[in-house]
Amino acid sequence: MWDSFLGKRLKGCGYALKGALLLLRNEASIQVQAAIAVIMTFAGFYFEISTTEWMFQIFAIGLVLSIEGLNTAAEEIADFVHPDFHNKIGFIKDIAAGAVFFAAITAVIIGCIIYIPKL
Ligand SMILES: Nc1ncnc2c1ncn2[C@@H]1O[C@H](COP(=O)(O)OP(=O)(O)OP(=O)(O)O)[C@@H](O)[C@H]1O
């Protein structure tokens, strides 16, 4: 029983990893966010930010990448169920993008709080 339970969970992790790689390989918005994450990681080492600052920075990076990934999923579903122009599809895509906006603003504010005093 445990074998099949653990096997299923491991398989699930495999699909999730595959999804993360698909996002990184195919989605321009995720690639841009990932590039910013790499730059911010170098900045973190350069400015020798504290453990707490690292935690907030890593949390902000994870938040933006996660919401951006969900936004991509929402766009894909919208295009799949209704490939033609429709006001409702536009609304769905706009609010999904709005969710990314909230995450991005949060990350920018965290970045400003960490780095502005160090400049
Ligand atoms: N099928 C549609 N019906 C109505 N409005 C749409 C539709 N597709 C896109 N839009 C509008 O255009 C905006 C941008 O859509 P979308 O993100 O799919 O385009 P894109 O610029 O090609 O994005 P990406 O480059 O991330 O694929 C949406 O937020 C929405 O306002």
The ligand as an ORCA input file, in Angstrom:
! r2SCAN-3c Opt
* xyz 0 1
  N      -9.628     35.352    -27.070
  C      -9.623     36.581    -26.546
  N     -10.783     37.256    -26.408
  C     -10.791     38.495    -25.872
  N      -9.692     39.157    -25.458
  C      -8.524     38.534    -25.549
  C      -8.419     37.218    -26.104
  N      -7.129     36.847    -26.099
  C      -6.478     37.870    -25.538
  N      -7.284     38.877    -25.202
  C      -6.902     40.163    -24.573
  O      -5.526     40.394    -24.842
  C      -4.771     40.384    -23.615
  C      -3.468     39.664    -23.825
  O      -3.759     38.291    -24.064
  P      -2.661     37.181    -24.090
  O      -1.912     37.288    -22.811
  O      -3.246     35.887    -24.483
  O      -1.845     37.707    -25.321
  P      -0.354     37.651    -25.627
  O       0.150     39.046    -25.626
  O      -0.254     36.851    -26.864
  O       0.225     36.864    -24.361
  P       1.463     35.878    -24.316
  O       2.543     36.509    -25.145
  O       1.756     35.812    -22.831
  O       0.936     34.575    -24.864
  C      -5.667     39.708    -22.588
  O      -5.358     40.105    -21.281
  C      -7.048     40.126    -23.058
  O      -7.337     41.428    -22.595
*
